[in-house]
């Protein structure tokens, strides 16, 4: 279905590059447009869970992922003020859970796309998308205008392709802000994800790059509005004050943070239309999610695989609706589960004490039960029913 068909992907992030490699293996003529002068990612961590790892393996990138990502052994919930462990979920034997520096995953996907024959065009900012009874038309910031056979928007929260399909809808501020930072480490870091919970705030931390870095994401409820941007830098004193009642171990990390990035957390609705008139969206462009279930990158990988599979076995006018039909219900469920986690991490007063007690007792009596609650998430395999895409050859 795709042989020599021209496909243009807007955005060289995780979703765009994974899709580009998959489509190139189906003999599509793929070009990725990236607005930045070079493809790079600011320093931040992400968690790859088994549902996303299966896609990387099916794309022929499993060995590289195993070498580049740090295997995670457990997830721990702790009381931020006392240090008491509330729950530990062991991940041994539960699948492929890994910690990645985002820049490393982007580099791996970029190399994989290039090796598959994808054209990467930087300094290509899309200013206008026009859809209608004609092939999708793009206008770039430099004035270049062209048509493409299939247009894919992997262009994130402020997607021009999403806007062309749905119009613009203002997100609303969740009254939560997040700081992120990475710290160099010389002492050994246990390969686990820790969530330190407090009233109206929490911190997530885990190792990166073999334990040479510690990734920190700190979230606080507040009424003061903050920009939805990953590039803002905040005063580290503000971060330290927000968590001044946490245990010394956590405060010690924050004392070493010199220039934390700050961004406001906004809730965007899942798009009503993911496709139409020869165009489609995926990843954050289709279903932005709050960062409380570690599924942003994993959902992007799942989307990429399913969209490529649909395009590979169906005519475009059938493939794009089939893609949305296959993905929308699951995406909405994941987005809502992330919203629920945000509330649970920040419980206060009696509700918080009761919830922590229930988790401790439940984890003691039935140690595997908390993780089994997420079988629907981590056990899902979008590659299992593949019809068009065979397992791709290994990169390199």
C-alpha positions as CSV (number, residue, x, y, z in Angstrom):
1,X,0.0,0.0,0.0
2,X,2.8,2.4,0.7
3,X,5.4,1.6,-1.9
4,X,7.0,4.9,-3.0
5,X,4.1,6.9,-1.5
6,X,5.3,10.2,-0.2
7,X,4.7,10.6,3.6
8,X,5.6,13.8,5.5
9,X,5.9,13.7,9.2
10,X,6.0,16.9,11.2
11,X,8.1,16.5,14.3
12,X,11.3,14.6,15.0
13,X,10.4,13.4,18.5
14,X,9.8,9.9,19.7
15,X,6.5,9.4,17.9
16,X,7.7,10.9,14.6
17,X,11.0,9.1,14.4
18,X,9.6,5.7,15.4
19,X,6.8,6.1,12.8
20,X,9.3,7.2,10.2
21,X,11.4,4.0,10.6
22,X,8.4,1.8,10.5
23,X,7.0,3.4,7.3
24,X,10.4,3.3,5.6
25,X,10.5,-0.4,6.1
26,X,7.2,-0.5,4.3
27,X,8.9,1.2,1.3
28,X,7.3,4.6,1.8
29,X,9.2,7.7,0.8
30,X,9.4,9.4,4.2
31,X,10.5,12.9,5.1
32,X,10.6,14.2,8.7
33,X,10.3,18.0,9.2
34,X,11.9,19.3,12.4
35,X,11.7,23.0,13.2
36,X,14.9,23.1,15.3
37,X,18.2,23.6,13.6
38,X,19.4,20.3,14.9
39,X,17.7,17.3,16.5
40,X,18.5,17.2,20.2
41,X,16.7,16.8,23.5
42,X,17.2,18.7,26.7
43,X,18.3,16.7,29.6
44,X,15.5,14.7,31.1
45,X,14.6,11.1,31.9
46,X,11.7,8.9,30.9
47,X,10.6,5.4,31.7
48,X,10.1,2.7,29.1
49,X,7.6,0.1,30.1
50,X,7.0,-3.3,28.5
51,X,4.3,-2.1,26.1
52,X,6.7,0.5,24.6
53,X,9.7,-1.9,24.7
54,X,7.8,-4.4,22.5
55,X,7.6,-1.7,19.8
56,X,11.3,-0.9,19.9
57,X,12.1,-4.6,19.7
58,X,9.7,-5.1,16.7
59,X,11.4,-2.1,15.0
60,X,14.7,-3.9,15.3
61,X,16.0,-1.6,18.0
62,X,15.7,-4.0,21.0
63,X,19.4,-4.7,21.4
64,X,20.3,-1.0,21.3
65,X,17.5,-0.2,23.8
66,X,18.9,-2.9,26.2
67,X,22.4,-1.4,26.0
68,X,21.3,2.2,26.3
69,X,18.6,2.0,28.9
70,X,19.0,1.0,32.6
71,X,16.9,-1.9,33.7
72,X,14.5,-1.0,36.5
73,X,14.0,-3.5,39.4
74,X,11.1,-1.9,41.3
75,X,8.8,1.0,42.0
76,X,8.7,2.4,45.5
77,X,6.2,4.7,47.1
78,X,7.5,6.6,50.1
79,X,6.2,9.1,52.6
80,X,8.1,12.3,51.8
81,X,8.0,13.7,55.4
82,X,8.9,10.5,57.3
83,X,10.8,8.4,54.7
84,X,8.6,5.4,55.5
85,X,8.1,3.0,52.7
86,X,4.5,2.8,51.7
87,X,4.7,0.2,48.9
88,X,7.3,-1.6,46.9
89,X,6.4,-3.2,43.5
90,X,9.1,-5.6,42.4
91,X,9.5,-5.6,38.6
92,X,11.6,-8.8,38.3
93,X,10.0,-11.1,35.8
94,X,7.3,-8.5,35.0
95,X,8.7,-7.4,31.6
96,X,11.1,-4.9,30.2
97,X,11.1,-1.8,32.4
98,X,13.9,0.7,31.6
99,X,15.1,4.2,32.4
100,X,16.2,6.3,29.5
101,X,17.8,9.7,29.1
102,X,15.4,11.2,26.6
103,X,18.3,12.4,24.4
104,X,19.7,8.9,24.2
105,X,16.3,7.5,23.0
106,X,16.0,10.3,20.4
107,X,19.5,9.6,19.2
108,X,18.8,5.9,18.8
109,X,15.5,6.5,17.0
110,X,17.1,9.1,14.8
111,X,19.9,6.8,13.7
112,X,17.3,4.0,13.2
113,X,15.2,6.2,10.9
114,X,18.3,7.4,8.9
115,X,19.4,3.8,8.4
116,X,16.0,2.9,7.1
117,X,16.3,5.6,4.4
118,X,14.3,8.4,6.0
119,X,15.0,12.0,5.0
120,X,15.4,14.3,8.0
121,X,15.0,18.0,7.3
122,X,15.9,20.5,10.1
123,X,15.1,24.2,10.2
124,X,11.7,23.3,8.7
125,X,9.1,25.0,10.9
126,X,5.6,24.5,9.7
127,X,3.6,27.7,9.7
128,X,0.4,26.5,8.0
129,X,-1.4,23.3,7.2
130,X,-4.2,23.2,4.7
131,X,-6.5,20.2,4.3
132,X,-9.4,19.8,1.9
133,X,-10.4,18.0,-1.3
134,X,-6.7,18.0,-2.3
135,X,-3.5,16.5,-1.0
136,X,-2.4,18.0,2.3
137,X,-0.5,21.3,1.8
138,X,2.2,22.7,4.0
139,X,3.7,26.2,4.2
140,X,7.0,26.5,6.1
141,X,8.5,29.5,7.9
142,X,10.9,30.1,5.0
143,X,8.1,30.4,2.5
144,X,8.4,26.9,1.0
145,X,5.1,25.4,0.1
146,X,4.4,21.9,-1.0
147,X,1.9,19.0,-1.1
148,X,2.4,15.5,0.3
149,X,0.7,12.2,-0.2
150,X,0.1,11.6,3.5
151,X,0.7,14.1,6.3
152,X,1.4,13.0,9.9
153,X,1.4,15.4,12.8
154,X,3.9,14.2,15.5
155,X,4.3,17.9,16.5
156,X,3.4,17.7,20.1
157,X,1.1,19.8,22.4
158,X,0.9,22.8,20.0
159,X,0.4,20.7,16.9
160,X,-0.4,22.6,13.7
161,X,-1.8,19.3,12.2
162,X,-4.1,18.8,15.2
163,X,-5.4,22.4,14.8
164,X,-6.1,21.8,11.1
165,X,-8.2,18.8,12.0
166,X,-9.9,20.0,15.1
167,X,-9.5,23.8,15.4
168,X,-7.9,25.2,18.6
169,X,-9.1,24.4,22.1
170,X,-7.5,26.2,25.1
171,X,-6.1,23.8,27.7
172,X,-6.7,24.5,31.4
173,X,-4.1,24.9,34.1
174,X,-4.2,22.0,36.6
175,X,-2.8,24.2,39.3
176,X,0.2,22.0,39.4
177,X,3.8,22.9,38.3
178,X,6.7,20.6,37.8
179,X,10.4,21.1,38.1
180,X,12.9,18.8,36.5
181,X,16.7,18.4,36.8
182,X,19.4,15.8,36.5
183,X,22.2,15.5,39.0
184,X,25.7,13.9,38.5
185,X,26.2,11.0,41.0
186,X,29.3,9.2,42.1
187,X,27.7,6.9,44.7
188,X,25.7,3.9,43.6
189,X,22.0,4.5,42.9
190,X,19.6,1.6,43.4
191,X,18.0,0.9,40.0
192,X,14.4,1.7,41.1
193,X,11.9,4.4,40.6
194,X,11.0,6.2,43.8
195,X,8.0,8.4,44.4
196,X,8.2,10.5,47.5
197,X,4.7,11.7,48.4
198,X,3.6,14.6,50.4
199,X,0.4,16.7,50.9
200,X,-0.1,18.4,47.6
201,X,3.3,17.5,46.2
202,X,5.6,14.7,45.2
203,X,9.0,13.9,43.8
204,X,10.0,11.1,41.3
205,X,13.6,10.1,41.1
206,X,15.5,7.3,39.3
207,X,19.0,6.7,37.8
208,X,20.1,7.4,34.3
209,X,23.1,6.4,32.2
210,X,24.3,3.6,34.4
211,X,23.7,5.6,37.6
212,X,26.0,8.4,36.6
213,X,23.0,10.8,36.7
214,X,19.9,11.1,39.0
215,X,16.7,12.2,37.3
216,X,14.4,14.4,39.4
217,X,10.9,15.5,38.7
218,X,9.2,17.5,41.4
219,X,5.5,18.4,41.3
220,X,3.7,20.9,43.5
221,X,0.0,22.1,43.6
222,X,-0.2,25.8,43.5
223,X,-2.6,28.5,42.4
224,X,0.0,30.6,40.6
225,X,-0.1,30.0,36.8
226,X,3.1,28.9,35.0
227,X,3.9,28.6,31.3
228,X,3.5,25.3,29.5
229,X,7.1,25.2,28.5
230,X,10.0,22.9,29.2
231,X,12.6,25.7,28.6
232,X,11.8,28.0,31.6
233,X,14.4,28.1,34.4
234,X,13.3,28.7,38.0
235,X,15.1,29.8,41.1
236,X,16.3,26.7,42.9
237,X,15.3,28.3,46.2
238,X,11.7,28.1,45.2
239,X,12.0,24.4,44.6
240,X,13.8,23.8,48.0
241,X,11.1,25.8,49.9
242,X,8.4,23.7,48.3
243,X,9.9,20.5,49.8
244,X,11.4,21.9,52.9
245,X,9.4,19.4,55.1
246,X,10.7,16.4,53.2
247,X,13.3,14.0,54.6
248,X,17.0,15.1,54.6
249,X,17.8,12.6,51.8
250,X,15.4,14.4,49.4
251,X,16.4,17.8,50.6
252,X,20.1,16.9,50.0
253,X,19.3,16.2,46.3
254,X,17.4,19.5,45.9
255,X,20.2,21.4,47.6
256,X,22.5,20.4,44.7
257,X,20.0,21.5,42.0
258,X,21.3,24.8,40.5
259,X,19.0,25.6,37.6
260,X,15.8,23.6,37.6
261,X,13.5,23.7,34.6
262,X,9.9,24.6,35.4
263,X,6.7,24.1,33.5
264,X,3.0,24.4,34.2
265,X,1.0,21.2,33.9
266,X,-2.0,21.8,31.7
267,X,-4.8,19.3,30.8
268,X,-5.5,19.1,27.1
269,X,-8.6,17.1,25.9
270,X,-7.9,14.0,23.8
271,X,-8.5,15.1,20.2
272,X,-11.9,14.4,18.7
273,X,-10.5,13.9,15.3
274,X,-7.2,12.1,14.9
275,X,-7.4,11.9,11.1
276,X,-9.0,13.1,8.0
277,X,-8.3,14.4,4.5
278,X,-5.1,12.5,4.2
279,X,-3.7,13.6,7.5
280,X,-3.3,12.0,11.0
281,X,-1.9,12.9,14.4
282,X,-0.3,10.7,17.1
283,X,1.5,11.0,20.4
284,X,1.0,14.2,22.4
285,X,-0.6,15.8,19.3
286,X,-3.5,13.4,19.7
287,X,-3.7,12.7,23.4
288,X,-1.5,14.8,25.7
289,X,-1.2,13.2,29.1
290,X,0.0,14.4,32.5
291,X,3.3,12.8,33.5
292,X,2.0,10.6,36.4
293,X,1.9,7.2,34.8
294,X,5.2,7.4,32.7
295,X,3.3,6.7,29.5
296,X,3.9,9.6,27.2
297,X,6.8,8.0,25.3
298,X,5.2,4.5,25.5
299,X,1.9,5.7,24.0
300,X,3.8,7.5,21.2
301,X,5.6,4.2,20.3
302,X,2.3,2.3,20.4
303,X,0.6,4.9,18.1
304,X,3.5,4.8,15.7
305,X,3.3,1.0,15.3
306,X,-0.4,0.9,14.9
307,X,-0.5,3.8,12.4
308,X,2.2,2.3,10.3
309,X,0.5,-1.1,10.3
310,X,-2.8,0.4,9.2
311,X,-1.1,2.4,6.4
312,X,0.8,-0.7,5.3
313,X,-2.3,-2.9,4.8
314,X,-5.2,-0.6,3.9
315,X,-5.8,2.3,1.5
316,X,-5.2,5.6,3.2
317,X,-8.9,6.5,3.3
318,X,-9.5,3.3,5.3
319,X,-6.2,3.2,7.2
320,X,-6.5,6.5,9.0
321,X,-10.0,5.8,10.5
322,X,-8.9,2.3,11.4
323,X,-5.9,3.7,13.3
324,X,-8.1,6.1,15.4
325,X,-10.6,3.3,16.1
326,X,-7.8,1.0,17.3
327,X,-6.1,3.6,19.5
328,X,-8.6,6.0,20.9
329,X,-10.2,4.0,23.7
330,X,-6.9,2.9,25.1
331,X,-5.4,6.4,24.9
332,X,-8.4,7.8,26.8
333,X,-8.1,5.2,29.5
334,X,-4.4,5.9,30.0
335,X,-4.9,9.6,30.2
336,X,-7.6,9.2,32.9
337,X,-5.4,6.8,34.8
338,X,-2.6,9.4,34.9
339,X,-5.1,12.0,36.1
340,X,-6.1,9.6,38.9
341,X,-2.4,9.0,39.9
342,X,-2.0,12.8,40.2
343,X,-4.7,12.9,42.8
344,X,-3.5,9.9,44.7
345,X,0.0,11.1,45.1
346,X,-1.1,14.4,46.7
347,X,-3.7,13.2,49.3
348,X,-3.9,15.1,52.5
349,X,-5.0,14.6,56.1
350,X,-7.1,11.5,57.1
351,X,-7.5,10.4,53.5
352,X,-3.8,10.3,53.0
353,X,-3.1,8.3,56.2
354,X,-5.9,5.8,55.3
355,X,-4.7,5.3,51.8
356,X,-1.0,4.8,52.8
357,X,-2.1,2.2,55.5
358,X,-4.2,0.3,52.9
359,X,-1.2,0.2,50.5
360,X,1.2,-1.0,53.1
361,X,-1.2,-3.8,54.3
362,X,-2.1,-4.8,50.7
363,X,1.5,-4.9,49.6
364,X,2.4,-7.0,52.6
365,X,-0.5,-9.5,52.2
366,X,-0.5,-9.7,48.4
367,X,2.9,-8.4,47.1
368,X,2.1,-8.9,43.4
369,X,-1.4,-7.5,43.4
370,X,-0.6,-3.8,43.0
371,X,1.4,-4.4,39.9
372,X,-1.2,-6.8,38.5
373,X,-3.7,-3.9,38.5
374,X,-1.7,-2.6,35.6
375,X,-1.7,-5.7,33.5
376,X,-4.1,-4.0,31.1
377,X,-1.4,-1.3,30.6
378,X,2.0,-3.1,30.6
379,X,0.7,-6.4,29.1
380,X,-0.7,-4.8,26.0
381,X,1.2,-5.7,22.8
382,X,0.3,-3.7,19.7
383,X,2.8,-5.7,17.7
384,X,1.1,-9.1,18.3
385,X,-1.6,-8.6,15.6
386,X,0.7,-7.1,13.0
387,X,-0.3,-7.9,9.5
388,X,1.7,-5.5,7.4
389,X,4.9,-5.0,9.3
390,X,7.3,-7.8,9.7
391,X,9.9,-7.6,12.4
392,X,12.3,-5.0,11.1
393,X,16.0,-5.8,10.6
394,X,18.3,-4.6,13.4
395,X,19.7,-1.1,13.0
396,X,23.3,-1.0,12.0
